[in-house]
């Protein structure tokens, strides 16, 4: 069992089929496999062994796939680092994982500390080939080719670190079984075929890009049309040129595209759109369907479940839902005593199945809390209807307590997206001496339109209960976002407190 076996199989079956298109260049499956074999031999020759950790501190570049599969080929555990991290964040992940090697690019190398105890090699993938720590130099080493490592189902394959919104990041340990069981589901539910061309601008260091797009895409033999990041004009302009068929994003990306003038873009090659990683406002999903005649398919899961656990829809789409549990997974809604609640009742979403992580790297207490009772406790609040469709209301930690009343930000946001001038909105809570917390709204107007705080407040007073009405509305030019496009409410809270 080895994730690199899928690349090897595709290189054998269709060697000349494009695996990656990137900035005008084509990398066939045979091209990538050749470099993976050479790099894995060089790593083994340098003393990297099965179970050692190999870190990837990289943006979306073809070398991400090459270094990832080379590490997997020798049974090493890949550790992927957010490409916007700086020195102390990188140090924490390298030290916590005990990474022996890190691959990076010139612009990020300055943030790799030289004094990490376990780190032996910092290899720059974009450095000139005559430099000793360049990828080119490592590929040119005269090393004896190695056989692909045979890994057991429970062997760790990858460490993906949680965002660390409530403290230091935790390394989510995904095993060979976790990923091998999950990526065929991703490919099958989304209907990947070798002729597909996937727009890959979501970061590959994140589980959505890494497993749902890259690993599942290689399993299916698709072409990954890779972008360093989501730049609207660049990505939308490439859809016609590359004949991209599948578009994967997060809600903020779909919100932004809906607000654009699309008359200059040919999007006719697209046949499928999918959103995940954050809750899609129902109003946005309906607008997309009205504009393009296609629904946005939605997935739900966590890094801790590899990530794909729920899908809307394989058989019947329901607006506002993230769908039903996919094959091999079971979802339930629990109360605060970890008891299942009746259908239609709100509670915490719990998940179990083959994709659920082995645990948090080196953190047995955190693992025990997250996996208590044999279920992964998601931290998401939702309900399940009589047919098993799950509807998410919000994260437990984002709930606002106003004088004892629970306010779920996502519910208020759903209403605010009905305002025609609103492009993006974030609802969050800040401390209040008498009420405990109060509701604050940050809103971004659509290009060329204006909205005032008084208009937002008047709308809220007319449409939602008084305790949910914001105490303050800030009209802003943009909202802070993570590399995956999630709105960072903790940044807003910190600035407002």
Phi, psi and omega per residue, in radians:
X1 nan 2.089 -3.093
X2 -2.796 2.257 -3.104
X3 -1.096 -0.459 3.124
X4 -1.226 -0.215 -3.135
X5 -1.168 -0.499 3.138
X6 -1.198 -0.714 3.075
X7 -1.115 -0.775 -3.137
X8 -1.056 -0.704 -3.137
X9 -1.148 -0.776 3.141
X10 -1.146 -0.671 3.116
X11 -1.127 -0.530 3.097
X12 -1.361 -0.661 -3.055
X13 -1.442 -0.682 -3.090
X14 -2.465 1.213 -3.022
X15 -1.044 -0.577 -3.066
X16 -1.606 -0.002 -3.139
X17 -1.241 2.326 -3.136
X18 -1.124 2.219 3.043
X19 -1.637 -0.714 -3.104
X20 -2.343 2.361 2.926
X21 -2.023 2.212 -3.062
X22 -2.595 2.022 3.054
X23 0.834 0.833 3.054
X24 1.545 -0.125 -3.131
X25 -1.830 2.608 3.096
X26 -1.997 2.323 3.052
X27 -2.066 1.973 3.138
X28 -1.356 2.934 3.081
X29 -1.061 -0.644 3.111
X30 -1.176 -0.682 3.105
X31 -1.017 -0.861 -3.086
X32 -1.179 -0.748 3.133
X33 -1.047 -0.718 -3.139
X34 -1.051 -0.786 -3.128
X35 -1.232 -0.599 3.100
X36 -1.106 -0.760 -3.142
X37 -1.109 -0.779 -3.121
X38 -1.178 -0.726 -3.119
X39 -1.215 -0.680 3.121
X40 -1.093 -0.645 3.085
X41 -1.131 -0.726 3.140
X42 -1.160 -0.689 3.102
X43 -1.124 -0.770 3.116
X44 -1.094 -0.701 3.123
X45 -1.111 -0.508 3.132
X46 -1.500 0.044 3.055
X47 1.721 0.151 3.081
X48 -1.378 2.198 -3.032
X49 -2.086 2.941 3.067
X50 -0.953 2.304 -3.136
X51 1.595 -0.291 3.040
X52 -1.185 2.691 -3.133
X53 -1.727 2.305 3.107
X54 -2.110 2.081 -3.050
X55 -1.644 2.497 3.064
X56 -2.073 1.874 3.102
X57 -1.909 1.328 -2.910
X58 -2.401 2.566 2.921
X59 -1.383 -3.029 3.086
X60 -1.303 1.683 3.058
X61 -2.388 2.749 -3.121
X62 -0.980 -0.522 -3.125
X63 -1.138 -0.318 3.049
X64 -1.048 -0.853 3.141
X65 -1.141 -0.713 -3.106
X66 -1.098 -0.841 -3.107
X67 -1.236 -0.634 3.131
X68 -1.068 -0.896 -3.074
X69 -1.297 -0.457 3.050
X70 -1.152 -0.753 3.090
X71 -1.121 -0.783 3.130
X72 -1.071 -0.653 -3.071
X73 -1.030 -0.607 -3.135
X74 -1.679 0.145 3.084
X75 1.440 0.208 3.067
X76 -1.285 2.839 -3.141
X77 -1.771 2.111 -3.137
X78 -1.394 2.382 3.104
X79 -2.090 1.992 -3.077
X80 -1.820 2.313 -3.013
X81 -1.994 2.318 3.111
X82 -0.952 2.209 -3.036
X83 -1.294 -0.006 3.039
X84 -1.806 0.054 3.133
X85 -1.215 2.684 3.079
X86 -1.967 -3.019 -2.890
X87 -0.913 -0.933 -3.035
X88 -1.217 -0.563 3.074
X89 -1.189 -0.725 3.112
X90 -1.142 -0.752 3.121
X91 -0.990 -0.791 -3.116
X92 -1.025 -0.822 -3.102
X93 -1.174 -0.723 3.130
X94 -1.122 -0.735 -3.129
X95 -1.259 -0.738 -3.115
X96 -1.095 -0.684 -3.133
X97 -1.483 -0.342 -3.056
X98 1.202 0.655 -3.076
X99 -1.135 2.399 -3.106
X100 -1.614 -0.533 -3.101
X101 -2.362 2.520 2.981
X102 -2.283 2.323 3.019
X103 -1.772 2.352 -3.127
X104 -2.640 -3.036 3.077
X105 -2.082 2.896 -3.035
X106 -0.978 -0.745 -3.067
X107 -1.204 -0.369 -3.136
X108 -1.771 -0.282 -3.066
X109 -1.020 -0.522 -3.128
X110 -1.109 -0.321 -3.114
X111 -1.691 0.064 3.111
X112 -1.614 1.937 -3.115
X113 -1.137 2.466 -3.117
X114 -1.443 -0.196 -3.016
X115 -1.902 0.387 3.051
X116 -1.216 2.183 -2.990
X117 -0.973 -0.716 -3.054
X118 -1.503 -0.296 -2.993
X119 -1.310 2.179 -3.125
X120 -1.895 -0.542 -3.066
X121 -2.443 2.312 2.974
X122 -2.005 1.920 -3.006
X123 -1.927 2.158 3.141
X124 -1.647 2.150 -3.043
X125 -1.354 -0.305 -3.106
X126 -1.922 0.198 3.125
X127 -1.388 2.696 3.075
X128 -0.967 2.491 -3.055
X129 -1.110 -0.276 3.133
X130 -1.516 -0.038 3.081
X131 -1.520 2.391 -2.988
X132 -1.076 -0.569 -3.137
X133 -1.796 0.582 3.028
X134 -1.666 2.724 3.084
X135 -1.089 -0.666 3.134
X136 -1.028 -0.719 3.131
X137 -1.158 -0.684 3.120
X138 -1.187 -0.656 3.106
X139 -1.185 -0.456 -3.105
X140 -1.499 -0.092 -3.125
X141 -1.090 2.505 3.083
X142 -1.537 1.465 -3.118
X143 -2.039 2.542 -3.137
X144 -1.234 2.197 3.115
X145 -0.977 2.533 -3.113
X146 -1.974 2.631 3.044
X147 -1.261 2.619 3.077
X148 -1.085 2.318 -3.120
X149 -1.190 2.424 3.042
X150 -1.612 2.064 -3.075
X151 -1.894 2.538 3.070
X152 -1.373 2.717 -3.118
X153 -0.956 -0.605 -3.084
X154 -1.591 0.022 3.079
X155 -1.165 2.353 3.055
X156 -1.083 2.398 3.107
X157 -1.931 -0.608 -3.040
X158 -2.640 2.527 2.970
X159 -1.977 2.079 3.056
X160 -2.075 2.115 -3.016
X161 -1.466 2.367 3.086
X162 -1.139 2.857 -3.018
X163 -1.193 -0.315 3.093
X164 1.266 0.530 -3.101
X165 -1.193 -0.363 -3.130
X166 -2.012 0.368 -3.129
X167 2.618 -2.788 3.126
X168 -1.159 2.563 3.120
X169 -1.050 2.593 3.098
X170 -1.980 2.399 -3.136
X171 -1.419 1.881 3.103
X172 -1.302 2.053 -3.084
X173 -1.617 1.883 3.094
X174 -1.773 2.239 -3.104
X175 -1.536 2.993 3.030
X176 -0.982 -0.797 3.138
X177 -1.057 -0.779 -3.133
X178 -0.930 -0.936 -3.026
X179 -1.315 -0.727 3.129
X180 -1.069 -0.592 -3.134
X181 -1.371 -0.463 -2.999
X182 -1.527 -0.710 -3.004
X183 -1.216 -0.538 3.034
X184 -1.115 -0.570 3.077
X185 -1.129 -0.752 3.129
X186 -1.020 -0.837 -3.102
X187 -1.140 -0.681 -3.072
X188 -1.316 -0.783 -3.106
X189 -1.170 -0.640 3.103
X190 -1.481 -0.167 3.024
X191 1.326 0.638 3.118
X192 -1.083 2.396 2.972
X193 -2.330 2.743 -3.060
X194 -0.974 -0.459 -3.123
X195 -1.327 -0.178 -3.108
X196 -1.259 2.589 3.034
X197 -2.179 2.014 -3.044
X198 -1.685 2.267 3.013
X199 -1.332 2.031 -3.069
X200 -2.017 1.514 3.048
X201 -1.983 -0.274 3.022
X202 -1.142 2.451 -3.028
X203 -1.100 2.348 -3.129
X204 -1.294 -0.261 3.059
X205 -1.320 -0.189 3.118
X206 -1.667 2.605 -3.010
X207 -1.093 -0.556 3.126
X208 -1.094 -0.906 3.120
X209 -1.196 -0.702 -3.032
X210 -1.233 -0.841 -3.069
X211 -1.663 -0.842 -3.063
X212 -1.214 -0.614 -3.109
X213 -1.705 -1.076 -3.023
X214 -1.200 -1.027 -3.064
X215 -1.146 -0.780 3.111
X216 -1.179 -0.617 3.114
X217 -1.141 -0.733 3.106
X218 -1.156 -0.712 3.066
X219 -0.941 -0.727 -3.086
X220 -1.538 -0.171 3.103
X221 1.365 0.518 -3.132
X222 -1.421 3.138 2.976
X223 -1.844 2.243 3.109
X224 -1.675 1.917 3.087
X225 -1.567 1.826 -2.893
X226 -1.703 2.406 3.073
X227 -2.215 2.547 3.138
X228 -1.097 -0.603 3.133
X229 -2.867 3.071 3.117
X230 -1.502 1.811 2.976
X231 -1.942 1.932 -2.951
X232 -0.869 -0.908 -3.107
X233 -1.071 -0.711 -3.110
X234 -1.156 -0.838 -3.094
X235 -1.227 -0.833 -3.105
X236 -1.157 -0.608 3.092
X237 -1.180 -0.519 -3.122
X238 -1.358 -0.305 -3.085
X239 -1.037 -0.805 3.125
X240 -1.255 -0.755 -3.083
X241 -1.105 -0.717 -3.100
X242 -1.636 -0.139 -3.063
X243 0.991 0.876 3.119
X244 -1.170 2.391 -3.087
X245 -1.902 -0.378 -3.033
X246 -2.329 2.332 -3.025
X247 -2.195 2.090 -3.089
X248 -2.049 2.288 -3.121
X249 -2.599 -2.969 3.000
X250 -2.066 2.873 -3.027
X251 -0.914 -0.693 -3.098
X252 -1.094 -0.527 3.112
X253 -1.224 -0.772 3.117
X254 -1.149 -0.637 3.080
X255 -1.067 -0.787 -3.138
X256 -1.133 -0.713 3.139
X257 -1.127 -0.717 3.126
X258 -1.068 -0.504 -3.112
X259 -1.455 -0.140 -3.075
X260 -1.499 2.762 2.928
X261 -1.467 1.916 -3.034
X262 -1.708 0.181 -3.046
X263 -1.113 -0.409 -3.116
X264 -1.607 0.100 -3.079
X265 -2.041 2.432 3.044
X266 -1.741 1.862 -3.106
X267 -1.882 0.317 -2.987
X268 -1.196 -0.336 -3.132
X269 -1.344 -0.291 -3.114
X270 -1.214 2.364 3.079
X271 -2.153 -0.126 -2.985
X272 -2.737 2.332 3.021
X273 -2.248 2.489 3.136
X274 -2.422 2.479 3.068
X275 -2.149 2.479 3.068
X276 -2.742 -3.058 3.058
X277 1.377 -0.249 3.052
X278 -2.785 2.814 -3.089
X279 -1.252 2.248 3.103
X280 -1.468 2.108 3.062
X281 -1.040 2.332 -3.098
X282 -1.015 -0.655 -3.125
X283 -1.078 -0.675 3.139
X284 -1.196 -0.741 3.111
X285 -1.044 -0.734 3.139
X286 -1.175 -0.716 3.129
X287 -1.094 -0.707 3.138
X288 -1.089 -0.769 3.141
X289 -1.091 -0.708 3.127
X290 -1.155 -0.649 -3.060
X291 -1.359 -0.732 -3.000
X292 -1.927 -0.179 -3.136
X293 1.311 0.172 3.093
X294 -2.231 2.470 3.031
X295 -1.364 2.713 2.964
X296 -1.529 2.062 3.061
X297 -1.244 2.524 -3.094
X298 -2.180 2.456 3.058
X299 -2.111 2.714 3.098
X300 -2.435 2.488 3.072
X301 3.001 -2.989 3.127
X302 -2.355 2.852 2.989
X303 -0.907 -0.651 -3.081
X304 -1.174 -0.145 3.052
X305 -2.225 0.475 2.814
X306 1.446 -0.066 0.105
X307 -2.044 -0.058 -2.796
X308 -1.451 1.969 -3.106
X309 -2.230 -0.311 -3.005
X310 -2.585 2.525 -3.043
X311 -2.538 2.397 3.053
X312 -2.245 1.694 0.287
X313 -2.660 2.657 2.990
X314 -1.664 -0.511 -3.077
X315 -2.167 -0.722 -3.086
X316 -2.544 2.150 -3.130
X317 -1.504 2.385 3.044
X318 -2.231 2.038 -3.138
X319 -1.040 2.420 3.110
X320 1.562 -0.133 -3.114
X321 -1.888 2.692 2.984
X322 -1.652 0.099 3.024
X323 1.679 -2.755 -3.097
X324 -1.995 2.842 3.130
X325 -1.000 2.404 3.097
X326 -1.449 2.961 -3.126
X327 -0.942 2.334 3.112
X328 1.541 -0.004 3.119
X329 -2.180 2.701 3.049
X330 -2.317 2.344 3.096
X331 -2.071 2.531 3.081
X332 -2.487 2.828 3.094
X333 -1.999 2.127 -3.060
X334 -1.953 2.653 2.986
X335 -1.541 -3.023 -3.069
X336 -1.196 -0.199 3.081
X337 -1.777 0.276 3.137
X338 1.066 0.573 3.052
X339 -1.881 2.420 -3.111
X340 -1.176 2.402 -3.103
X341 -1.726 2.843 3.096
X342 -1.104 2.683 3.094
X343 -0.991 2.429 -3.131
X344 1.589 -0.148 -3.124
X345 -1.655 2.446 3.115
X346 -1.275 2.573 3.069
X347 -3.077 -3.006 3.137
X348 -1.469 2.347 3.115
X349 -1.334 2.226 3.092
X350 -2.085 2.554 -2.993
X351 -2.342 2.445 2.942
X352 -2.493 2.621 -3.104
X353 2.800 3.096 -3.054
X354 -1.120 -0.419 -3.110
X355 -1.417 -0.147 -3.070
X356 -1.229 2.328 -3.025
X357 -0.923 2.808 2.990
X358 -1.271 -0.528 -3.141
X359 2.663 -3.018 3.080
X360 -1.621 2.288 -3.051
X361 -0.976 2.035 3.074
X362 1.191 0.314 -3.095
X363 -2.300 1.329 -3.084
X364 -1.100 -0.606 -3.130
X365 -1.199 -0.771 3.083
X366 -1.093 -0.666 3.119
X367 -1.095 -0.788 -3.116
X368 -1.094 -0.668 3.115
X369 -1.169 -0.734 -3.077
X370 -1.274 -0.556 -3.027
X371 -1.916 0.423 -3.076
X372 -1.112 2.478 3.112
X373 1.217 0.242 3.136
X374 1.444 0.113 3.138
X375 -2.076 2.533 2.966
X376 -1.451 2.074 3.141
X377 -1.575 1.987 -2.877
X378 -1.344 -0.474 -2.986
X379 1.424 0.001 3.083
X380 -1.718 2.445 3.085
X381 -1.753 2.309 -3.139
X382 -2.798 -3.069 3.062
X383 -2.386 2.833 3.123
X384 -2.204 2.309 3.129
X385 -1.458 -3.121 -3.055
X386 -1.134 -0.340 -3.138
X387 -1.708 0.094 3.095
X388 1.561 0.077 3.090
X389 -1.316 2.350 -3.076
X390 -1.775 2.360 3.090
X391 -2.115 2.126 -3.083
X392 -1.629 2.369 3.070
X393 -1.750 -0.748 -3.136
X394 3.117 3.125 3.006
X395 -1.434 2.502 3.107
X396 -0.942 -0.784 -3.039
X397 -1.233 -0.276 -3.126
X398 -1.605 -0.138 3.137
X399 -1.036 2.405 -3.135
X400 -1.872 2.249 -3.131
X401 -1.822 1.843 -3.116
X402 -1.875 1.802 3.133
X403 0.926 0.646 3.125
X404 1.581 -0.155 3.097
X405 -1.602 2.365 3.104
X406 -1.470 2.229 3.046
X407 -2.060 2.104 3.105
X408 -1.661 2.004 -3.085
X409 -0.904 -0.725 -3.080
X410 -1.076 -0.568 3.126
X411 -1.159 -0.794 3.123
X412 -1.131 -0.686 3.124
X413 -1.074 -0.683 3.130
X414 -1.000 -0.725 3.121
X415 -1.182 -0.750 -3.058
X416 -1.168 -0.490 3.097
X417 -1.184 -0.220 3.075
X418 -1.340 -0.297 3.066
X419 -1.195 2.173 -3.020
X420 -1.124 -0.390 -3.118
X421 -1.484 -0.167 -2.993
X422 -1.494 2.196 2.998
X423 -1.654 -0.915 3.129
X424 -2.394 2.664 -3.137
X425 -2.601 2.570 3.050
X426 -2.373 2.238 3.103
X427 -1.958 2.305 -3.113
X428 -2.645 2.966 -3.111
X429 -1.984 2.594 3.033
X430 -2.289 2.723 -3.092
X431 -1.075 2.580 3.073
X432 -2.444 2.329 -3.004
X433 -1.046 -0.653 -3.066
X434 -1.732 -0.715 -3.055
X435 -1.572 -0.137 -3.061
X436 1.597 -1.028 3.057
X437 -2.535 2.813 3.016
X438 -2.352 2.734 -3.053
X439 -1.531 2.326 3.070
X440 -2.197 2.501 3.126
X441 -2.135 2.325 2.941
X442 -1.978 2.223 -3.037
X443 -2.265 2.456 3.071
X444 -1.985 2.250 3.116
X445 -1.435 2.698 3.063
X446 -1.139 2.635 3.123
X447 -0.951 2.328 3.104
X448 1.411 0.014 3.130
X449 -2.112 2.884 -3.141
X450 -2.289 2.639 3.058
X451 -2.562 2.549 -3.132
X452 -1.974 2.783 3.090
X453 -1.054 -0.664 -3.136
X454 -1.110 -0.653 3.110
X455 -1.131 -0.728 3.126
X456 -1.127 -0.789 -3.126
X457 -1.113 -0.724 3.135
X458 -1.100 -0.728 3.123
X459 -1.087 -0.780 -3.120
X460 -1.111 -0.759 -3.129
X461 -1.081 -0.535 -3.120
X462 -1.450 -0.325 -2.938
X463 -2.145 -0.285 -3.111
X464 -2.349 2.831 -3.109
X465 -1.039 2.638 -3.024
X466 -1.030 -0.632 -3.096
X467 -1.248 -0.279 3.105
X468 -1.586 -0.230 -3.098
X469 -1.186 2.282 -3.091
X470 -1.115 2.526 3.027
X471 -1.395 -0.371 -3.119
X472 -2.606 2.474 3.063
X473 -2.176 2.190 3.070
X474 -1.924 2.122 3.025
X475 -1.587 2.048 -3.025
X476 -2.167 2.856 -3.130
X477 -1.437 -0.472 3.111
X478 -2.775 2.842 3.104
X479 -1.932 2.502 3.103
X480 -1.176 2.405 -3.089
X481 -2.352 2.692 3.027
X482 -1.388 3.090 3.120
X483 -1.107 -0.422 3.129
X484 -1.536 -0.098 3.132
X485 1.715 0.052 3.088
X486 -1.276 2.449 3.072
X487 -1.271 2.262 -3.064
X488 -1.617 1.568 -3.109
X489 -1.201 -0.479 3.126
X490 -1.110 -0.576 3.093
X491 -1.175 -0.722 3.105
X492 -1.130 -0.752 3.129
X493 -1.073 -0.796 -3.118
X494 -1.081 -0.679 -3.113
X495 -1.251 -0.535 -3.049
X496 -1.562 -0.372 -3.049
X497 -1.328 nan nan
